[in-house]
Amino acid sequence: MSVEHDWITTPVTPDIVRGALDVERTAHGLLPHRLPAWARRQIPDGQLAMAEAQPSGVRLAFQTRATTIELDTLPTKRAYRGLPAPADGVYDLLVDGRLTAQATVTGGNVRVIDLASQAAELREGPPGTARFADLPARDKNVEIWLPHTEITELIALRTDTPIEPAPDGGFQDGGFQDGGPQDGGPRVWLHHGSSISHGSNAAHPTAIWPALAAALGGVELINLGFGGSALLDPFTARAMRDTPADLISVKIGINIVNGDVMRLRAFTPAVHGFLDTIREGHPATPLLVVSSILCPVQEDTPGPLAPRFDGGTVRFTATGDPAERAAGRLTLNVIRDELARIVRQRAADDPNLHYLDGRDLYGEADYAELPLPDELHPGPEGHRRIGENFARLVFGAGGPFAVTTG
């Protein structure tokens, strides 16, 4: 830690956290979660337990005149056995909504995962510090977006002048507080999706496509994108039901196909049940159902998806038999057709329910220009393309989340 300042240490408390549904007090500090504690007790596997604790879209938000900020954290990083270690996760610092500085934290724990068996080994390491210096010496709104794929325990926040919580949203002692337009703040967008929504292959936390779309749409993001785990889990639907939001979207398809977890007979009522549950808490909120972006290996071939190693990198391929679609095996095209039918049927009684074909976000022309590096997830430019297209089609004029007057 630097010593050129008279530091003010501010405890990291829930009232400066944005984008999480829960916070857990640990031996080290505060651990943001993207599912509430009751839902976490129902999680059936380590994949979702890890994904929901990775703070995609979670940020600290406060007001200050500070020119130097330090944040002590204990990261838990993810690595795959046999593959090169990933780069340290990035912390994005925004001043008045603009990306102004970035930092990383070395050290921390490392969870080493075997791709074939999904067995994991935890190797413990020390905490570290993300440091941001030479910030403008004026009153400003500051956000620190946490690394989207690193579990991050928040230990201490130091500044050279005092801080105050940002005025809208976040937690109070009693839980999540809505900071929507009725309170004078921006609209709150609650989104659920897969690893693509979580931010796989994005370069830094404000470059995941939902964060890009939220910035362009002028909304506050709560991102429930869970790598490998957009599986129509009832506890996720109940968490969304209970979360204050002005806009809601659910991106459905890719995990169900690449995990080969359902047949068409089970899929249809599961979608209805998921939407029914959300509607219990949000009966008239604009609700958008989004199907998968283009993924050629799974368009017409069922899962399960299998990794293959290619020169030190991993690529994915579908292993199912296309002929079994007649028996109810799911592909992306089968799911797109069924989602469009379900939304069309329900929209007759629910005018605030909408459907978007994911290929309008990333389709054949996008794949030709910006191919999926591992045949499953978009790269950084792909995230930008998806975010920009979502903002244009959904938040733009005539879109289901467009601002209406009168």
Buried (B, 14 or more C-beta within 10 A) or exposed (E): EEEEBEBBEBEBBBBBBBBBBBBBEEEBBBBBBBBBEEBBEEBEEEBBBBBBBBBBBBBBBBBBBBBBBBBBBBBBBBBBEEBEEEEBBBBBBBBEEEBBBBBBBEBBBBBBBEBEEEEBEEEEBEBBBBBBBEBEEEEBBBBBBBBBBBBBBBBBBBBBBEBEBBEBBBBEEEBBBBBBBEEEBBBBBBBBBBBBBBBBBBBBBBBBBBBBBBBBBEBBBBBBBBBBBBBBBEBBBBBBBBBBBBBBBBBBBBBBBBBBBBBBEBBBEBBBEBBEBBBEBBEEBBBBBBBBBBBBBBBBBBBEBEBEEEEEEBBBEBBBEEEBBEEBBBBBBBBBEBBBEBBEEBBEEBEBBBBBBBBBBBBEEBBEEBEBBBBBBBBBEBBBBBBBBBBBBBBBEEBBBEEEEE
